[in-house]
């Protein structure tokens, strides 16, 4: 795949959009859709990219259902999730639940309908399984998926495990080609 062939990039869990300038610089034909539902970060994310016609900020959580859900914000910057903090996050990072609020949810299949996502990037603190469950149709045409996931269980309550992720990717005819690890936790 050549850079000119990447036309659409979807980031689920945008936080502050730190990677977006590099995506736009390296993939000149690309438009980025970034989902961020945290009240802590969405306003500054919108402000940062308000003058770009290549970036769309969507204030919704991506899940496997359309509607509303509770979002669990934590004491660690950028670590909020649709899932509650698990025991391992508490022990390894000192993470605590800080606040909760209601957010709108959508699925990638619903939001993108028949459009194509060339690259899907997911960083949703344990809720990766929910995102992928709501993206079964769109995954059939996606060229690459980047997922940040813990290899250890119970970082977040009911989070997807690494083995579950691999199985989900296999079902969609996607395969693991790179693995990075973190030493904490």
Backbone bond lengths (Angstrom), bond angles and torsions (degrees), N, CA, C in turn:
res aa  C-N    CA-C-N  psi(-1)  N-CA   C-N-CA  omega(-1)  CA-C   N-CA-C  phi
1 X - - - 1.448 - - 1.531 107.92 -
2 X 1.297 115.63 131.01 1.459 120.72 178.15 1.528 109.82 -97.26
3 X 1.309 116.08 155.17 1.466 121.10 -177.77 1.525 111.76 -55.31
4 X 1.321 118.36 -37.25 1.466 121.25 -178.82 1.524 112.74 -67.02
5 X 1.332 116.29 -18.02 1.464 120.82 179.95 1.525 113.35 -84.90
6 X 1.323 117.34 -10.28 1.465 121.87 178.47 1.520 107.90 -88.84
7 X 1.327 115.97 106.60 1.470 121.90 -176.48 1.524 112.84 -105.08
8 X 1.344 117.00 -24.86 1.472 120.11 -176.28 1.526 110.17 -139.23
9 X 1.311 114.13 132.47 1.472 121.93 -178.67 1.515 105.89 -130.50
10 X 1.304 116.84 128.29 1.460 121.76 179.37 1.521 109.02 -116.19
11 X 1.319 115.82 125.79 1.462 121.44 175.92 1.520 107.38 -111.07
12 X 1.304 116.30 122.01 1.464 121.65 176.86 1.524 106.66 -107.21
13 X 1.331 115.54 112.72 1.458 122.13 -173.38 1.516 108.72 96.20
14 X 1.317 116.85 66.78 1.459 122.25 -170.24 1.504 116.31 -76.37
15 X 1.348 118.10 -24.24 1.459 122.88 -177.59 1.530 109.10 49.98
16 X 1.335 119.70 -115.24 1.465 120.67 -177.84 1.525 113.10 -102.62
17 X 1.336 117.03 3.89 1.462 121.26 177.13 1.511 114.19 70.89
18 X 1.314 117.50 26.81 1.459 121.85 -176.12 1.516 115.25 -55.57
19 X 1.329 117.98 -31.67 1.464 121.19 -177.72 1.526 113.19 -86.42
20 X 1.317 118.11 -13.06 1.469 121.12 -174.02 1.528 113.11 -62.65
21 X 1.325 121.48 -44.23 1.467 119.29 177.66 1.534 113.17 -57.02
22 X 1.320 117.33 -39.70 1.468 120.10 177.93 1.524 111.69 -67.53
23 X 1.323 117.32 -39.37 1.469 120.43 177.41 1.526 109.47 -60.21
24 X 1.315 116.75 -48.23 1.467 120.85 -179.05 1.528 111.72 -64.47
25 X 1.321 117.61 -37.02 1.463 121.14 -179.97 1.524 111.78 -69.85
26 X 1.328 117.16 -36.56 1.463 121.15 -175.84 1.518 114.31 -90.93
27 X 1.319 116.98 -20.42 1.465 121.73 -178.74 1.528 107.53 -127.41
28 X 1.322 116.24 78.92 1.452 122.93 -170.55 1.515 115.80 -59.57
29 X 1.330 118.32 -26.11 1.469 121.67 -179.72 1.521 112.66 -92.05
30 X 1.313 116.02 3.91 1.467 121.28 -170.01 1.529 112.57 -89.39
31 X 1.331 114.51 141.36 1.460 122.16 168.58 1.523 107.03 -111.27
32 X 1.322 115.96 141.87 1.467 121.92 -176.10 1.521 109.03 -114.05
33 X 1.322 115.25 129.13 1.460 121.66 170.39 1.518 106.10 -109.55
34 X 1.319 116.16 123.48 1.460 120.34 -177.10 1.523 109.23 -121.60
35 X 1.328 115.40 126.80 1.460 122.60 177.73 1.514 108.81 -99.60
36 X 1.324 116.32 126.13 1.461 122.60 174.34 1.513 107.66 -146.93
37 X 1.321 116.51 121.47 1.466 119.95 -177.43 1.520 113.32 -108.02
38 X 1.338 117.42 -8.32 1.461 119.34 -177.30 1.522 111.19 -70.70
39 X 1.308 115.34 126.82 1.459 121.08 177.51 1.525 111.28 -62.37
40 X 1.321 117.06 -21.07 1.461 121.23 178.84 1.533 112.42 -70.75
41 X 1.333 117.53 -30.39 1.462 120.08 -168.84 1.520 115.78 -120.75
42 X 1.318 119.00 -21.78 1.463 120.33 -171.20 1.524 113.16 -65.50
43 X 1.320 118.86 -36.05 1.460 120.61 -179.21 1.529 111.17 -65.13
44 X 1.317 117.40 -46.70 1.469 119.78 179.62 1.525 111.21 -68.72
45 X 1.322 117.45 -32.41 1.468 121.15 176.55 1.529 110.00 -64.03
46 X 1.325 115.81 -46.57 1.478 120.43 176.72 1.526 111.25 -59.99
47 X 1.311 116.06 -45.71 1.460 121.18 -179.35 1.535 110.62 -61.16
48 X 1.305 116.38 -42.43 1.470 121.19 -177.92 1.525 112.40 -60.32
49 X 1.343 116.75 -36.01 1.463 120.17 -174.38 1.525 113.90 -114.27
50 X 1.334 117.40 18.19 1.467 120.67 -175.23 1.524 113.07 -63.49
51 X 1.296 118.39 -26.65 1.465 120.07 -178.43 1.532 113.05 -94.07
52 X 1.308 117.76 2.05 1.462 120.84 -179.66 1.523 111.03 -96.24
53 X 1.318 115.86 125.91 1.464 119.76 175.21 1.526 111.23 -85.14
54 X 1.339 116.05 1.81 1.469 120.39 179.53 1.524 112.81 -102.72
55 X 1.334 117.28 -2.68 1.466 120.63 -178.13 1.526 109.57 -124.13
56 X 1.325 115.05 127.45 1.457 121.89 174.70 1.525 108.05 -116.24
57 X 1.323 116.49 123.35 1.463 121.54 177.23 1.522 107.80 -100.51
58 X 1.329 115.45 126.33 1.462 121.94 -179.13 1.525 108.01 -114.37
59 X 1.332 116.39 120.39 1.463 120.72 -178.63 1.522 109.96 -89.20
60 X 1.322 114.93 70.94 1.466 122.36 176.53 1.514 108.15 -146.52
61 X 1.322 115.11 154.61 1.451 120.63 170.69 1.527 107.49 -89.75
62 X 1.310 116.41 141.22 1.457 120.47 176.83 1.517 107.80 -96.03
63 X 1.319 114.73 130.70 1.459 120.97 -175.57 1.528 108.79 -145.66
64 X 1.322 115.33 -159.19 1.468 121.03 176.00 1.522 111.38 -104.11
65 X 1.333 116.56 6.93 1.468 121.61 178.66 1.522 110.17 -138.99
66 X 1.312 114.50 158.70 1.462 121.56 176.24 1.520 106.74 -106.71
67 X 1.308 116.99 129.85 1.465 120.26 179.99 1.507 111.20 154.10
68 X 1.324 115.78 -126.76 1.463 122.27 -179.68 1.525 108.27 -135.35
69 X 1.316 114.41 153.22 1.453 120.50 179.52 1.522 108.80 -152.65
70 X 1.311 115.93 164.27 1.455 121.56 174.70 1.518 108.80 -85.36
71 X 1.330 115.55 133.79 1.464 121.92 175.37 1.516 107.37 -107.54
72 X 1.326 116.46 133.23 1.457 122.66 -176.55 1.524 109.33 -106.85
73 X 1.322 115.89 105.72 1.456 120.63 177.38 1.518 107.49 -86.66
74 X 1.335 116.60 146.93 1.461 120.40 -175.16 1.524 112.00 -117.97
75 X 1.313 114.56 179.17 1.461 122.14 179.00 1.524 112.32 -80.17
76 X 1.322 118.22 -7.28 1.464 122.71 -179.62 1.529 108.90 -105.17
77 X 1.304 117.18 126.91 1.464 122.59 -177.52 1.526 111.85 -52.58
78 X 1.326 115.46 129.84 1.459 121.71 174.69 1.510 115.86 72.11
79 X 1.316 117.88 22.85 1.464 119.70 -175.42 1.525 113.71 -119.82
80 X 1.324 118.07 19.56 1.457 121.01 177.06 1.518 110.91 -68.83
81 X 1.339 116.20 158.14 1.459 120.59 -174.07 1.527 111.27 -157.08
82 X 1.316 115.02 162.28 1.464 120.45 168.59 1.528 110.53 -73.75
83 X 1.329 116.26 -9.68 1.469 121.94 179.07 1.524 109.71 -109.80
84 X 1.310 115.77 149.26 1.463 120.67 177.55 1.521 110.93 -73.86
85 X 1.318 116.10 155.49 1.460 122.59 177.84 1.522 109.71 -59.19
86 X 1.325 115.84 135.36 1.462 121.57 177.41 1.517 111.45 -93.89
87 X 1.326 115.19 171.80 1.466 120.90 -178.02 1.528 112.75 -61.31
88 X 1.332 117.05 -39.94 1.463 119.37 -177.55 1.537 111.45 -64.84
89 X 1.325 118.45 -38.91 1.467 120.94 177.54 1.520 110.77 -64.30
90 X 1.320 115.73 -39.00 1.469 119.83 178.31 1.518 110.62 -63.21
91 X 1.332 115.86 -46.35 1.468 120.30 -176.84 1.523 112.50 -73.22
92 X 1.347 117.86 -44.77 1.464 121.39 -173.75 1.520 113.88 -80.15
93 X 1.325 117.37 -33.66 1.461 120.63 -173.94 1.527 113.44 -119.78
94 X 1.319 117.56 -2.94 1.459 120.34 -176.37 1.517 112.57 67.46
95 X 1.306 115.85 22.19 1.465 121.18 -176.22 1.519 110.31 -72.92
96 X 1.336 113.99 138.39 1.461 121.00 177.23 1.513 108.62 -134.04
97 X 1.308 115.62 154.27 1.466 119.70 174.31 1.521 107.56 -71.66
98 X 1.342 116.56 128.97 1.455 121.00 -177.00 1.524 112.18 -102.91
99 X 1.311 117.23 -41.60 1.465 121.75 -178.94 1.526 108.87 -161.37
100 X 1.318 115.23 162.60 1.457 120.28 174.28 1.527 108.25 -131.49
101 X 1.313 115.56 152.02 1.453 120.66 173.75 1.523 108.95 -155.05
102 X 1.299 115.20 160.13 1.455 121.05 -178.98 1.526 109.30 -85.69
103 X 1.349 115.31 137.19 1.464 121.24 178.11 1.522 109.76 -129.26
104 X 1.313 115.31 155.62 1.461 120.26 172.02 1.521 108.24 -79.02
105 X 1.329 115.70 144.17 1.456 120.65 176.95 1.519 110.18 -120.24
106 X 1.315 114.22 152.64 1.456 121.93 173.03 1.520 107.63 -143.22
107 X 1.306 115.80 170.79 1.465 120.59 171.68 1.526 107.17 -109.29
108 X 1.303 116.73 157.68 1.464 119.10 175.77 1.520 110.61 -66.91
109 X 1.334 116.94 -36.80 1.471 119.66 177.80 1.525 111.07 -60.46
110 X 1.322 117.49 -40.66 1.456 121.03 -179.98 1.534 110.62 -71.58
111 X 1.306 117.45 -47.40 1.457 120.87 -174.97 1.529 111.82 -65.16
112 X 1.316 117.25 -44.87 1.457 120.49 -175.81 1.526 113.06 -90.23
113 X 1.327 117.57 -13.54 1.459 123.02 177.82 1.520 110.28 50.03
114 X 1.318 118.93 -113.18 1.463 121.44 -178.75 1.519 112.92 -100.25
115 X 1.324 118.09 8.87 1.460 121.13 177.52 1.524 109.57 -77.43
116 X 1.290 115.98 164.36 1.466 121.78 -176.94 1.525 109.86 -107.52
117 X 1.315 115.94 140.22 1.463 123.13 169.32 1.527 105.15 -107.83
118 X 1.314 117.60 117.16 1.461 119.84 177.58 1.521 110.87 -74.13
119 X 1.337 116.02 -44.54 1.464 121.39 -179.30 1.529 108.42 -127.87
120 X 1.316 115.19 129.12 1.460 122.58 177.41 1.520 108.37 -115.47
121 X 1.316 116.39 123.22 1.464 122.76 -179.54 1.522 107.89 -118.33
122 X 1.330 116.43 124.07 1.465 121.11 -175.19 1.528 110.35 -122.88
123 X 1.329 115.82 124.40 1.465 122.12 175.92 1.524 106.76 -142.67
124 X 1.328 115.83 82.53 1.466 121.10 -170.26 1.526 113.72 -125.94
125 X 1.307 116.50 26.77 1.458 121.30 169.76 1.532 113.11 50.50
126 X 1.313 116.96 62.08 1.459 121.34 173.97 1.508 115.61 92.94
127 X 1.336 118.11 -17.18 1.471 121.77 -176.61 1.535 112.63 -93.17
128 X 1.317 117.15 19.87 1.464 121.83 -178.96 1.528 112.05 -57.60
129 X 1.313 116.46 -38.64 1.468 120.55 178.91 1.516 112.14 -61.04
130 X 1.325 117.13 -38.89 1.466 120.95 178.14 1.527 110.63 -64.05
131 X 1.334 116.36 -43.40 1.469 120.92 179.47 1.527 109.80 -61.99
132 X 1.318 117.08 -49.09 1.466 120.96 -177.46 1.525 112.10 -65.90
133 X 1.324 117.56 -36.68 1.472 120.40 177.11 1.524 111.54 -61.92
134 X 1.311 117.18 -31.88 1.461 121.37 179.41 1.519 113.25 -91.84
135 X 1.339 116.44 13.33 1.467 120.80 -177.02 1.524 112.44 -129.44
136 X 1.310 118.00 20.42 1.472 120.86 -175.21 1.523 112.77 -57.53
137 X 1.326 117.44 -40.23 1.465 120.91 -179.24 1.532 110.79 -72.51
138 X 1.306 117.23 -46.72 1.465 121.40 -175.97 1.531 111.54 -68.03
139 X 1.329 117.65 -29.91 1.468 120.88 -179.98 1.529 112.56 -64.08
140 X 1.299 117.32 -23.60 1.469 120.86 -178.53 1.529 111.99 -66.09
141 X 1.334 117.94 -22.10 1.456 120.99 179.86 1.528 113.21 -115.11
142 X 1.312 117.35 0.52 1.460 121.56 -179.08 1.525 109.90 -76.46
143 X 1.332 116.50 134.69 1.461 121.41 -177.05 1.531 112.85 -83.90
144 X 1.341 116.37 -33.73 1.467 120.32 -178.12 1.516 109.90 -150.26
145 X 1.331 115.05 145.20 1.459 121.84 177.59 1.524 107.87 -129.04
146 X 1.331 115.73 125.46 1.458 121.77 173.57 1.518 107.10 -108.34
147 X 1.322 116.17 126.11 1.458 120.04 -178.93 1.521 109.15 -129.93
148 X 1.334 116.11 126.50 1.456 119.97 170.66 1.520 106.47 -91.98
149 X 1.321 115.88 120.69 1.468 120.17 -177.06 1.523 108.89 -145.61
150 X 1.299 115.75 148.05 1.454 121.00 175.42 1.530 108.98 -83.13
151 X 1.316 115.83 141.65 1.461 118.33 175.39 1.531 110.60 -84.04
152 X 1.308 115.99 -8.53 1.464 120.77 -179.64 1.520 110.81 -101.68
153 X 1.311 116.60 141.17 1.475 119.56 179.26 1.527 111.67 -75.33
154 X 1.303 115.07 163.95 1.458 124.94 171.91 1.522 115.14 65.78
155 X 1.342 116.29 28.11 1.457 118.08 169.22 1.535 108.27 -70.40
156 X 1.332 114.60 -38.25 1.461 123.50 173.22 1.515 106.76 -132.44
157 X 1.329 117.28 147.23 1.456 120.82 -178.80 1.526 109.92 -62.51
158 X 1.325 115.41 130.47 1.467 123.54 178.68 1.526 113.50 63.73
159 X 1.320 117.82 26.40 1.463 120.04 179.89 1.531 110.71 -73.70
160 X 1.318 114.43 156.35 1.456 120.66 176.69 1.529 108.09 -67.88
161 X 1.315 116.43 145.08 1.460 120.07 175.69 1.518 109.24 -94.61
162 X 1.304 116.18 164.84 1.455 121.08 178.99 1.532 110.38 -58.93
163 X 1.321 116.83 -43.79 1.475 120.37 179.04 1.523 111.22 -62.00
164 X 1.328 117.44 -39.69 1.472 120.80 176.61 1.529 110.54 -62.31
165 X 1.323 116.53 -40.80 1.460 120.70 179.22 1.526 110.69 -61.32
166 X 1.323 116.54 -47.27 1.468 120.59 -179.80 1.525 110.21 -59.84
167 X 1.319 117.10 -42.21 1.472 121.08 179.44 1.531 110.93 -64.45
168 X 1.312 117.28 -42.04 1.467 120.96 178.07 1.519 110.79 -62.43
169 X 1.319 117.13 -43.87 1.462 120.52 179.16 1.523 111.11 -63.52
170 X 1.327 117.47 -40.62 1.469 120.95 177.39 1.520 111.25 -60.27
171 X 1.320 117.15 -42.73 1.469 121.14 179.15 1.519 111.82 -60.13
172 X 1.328 117.13 -26.83 1.468 121.98 -179.52 1.527 111.61 -99.17
173 X 1.340 116.47 13.61 1.471 122.72 -178.84 1.525 112.71 59.37
174 X 1.316 116.38 32.69 1.459 122.96 173.53 1.521 107.46 -109.77
175 X 1.320 116.23 150.25 1.457 118.54 -179.52 1.513 112.01 -132.00
176 X 1.316 116.12 152.78 1.451 122.54 178.23 1.526 108.19 -73.14
177 X 1.339 116.06 127.32 1.452 119.13 178.07 1.528 112.30 -121.23
178 X 1.306 118.39 -11.17 1.444 122.03 -179.18 1.517 109.54 -153.60
179 X 1.310 117.05 139.49 1.454 122.22 178.51 1.515 108.45 -135.28
180 X 1.323 115.56 126.42 1.453 121.31 173.40 1.513 107.51 -111.79
181 X 1.306 116.83 153.22 1.456 119.55 -178.94 1.520 110.43 -128.08
182 X 1.308 114.28 158.22 1.458 122.00 175.73 1.520 106.80 -117.14
183 X 1.309 117.97 142.14 1.451 120.36 -176.75 1.514 113.67 -83.14
184 X 1.342 118.75 -19.38 1.465 120.70 179.51 1.524 110.39 -76.50
185 X 1.327 116.97 157.29 1.454 121.98 171.85 1.458 113.74 79.64
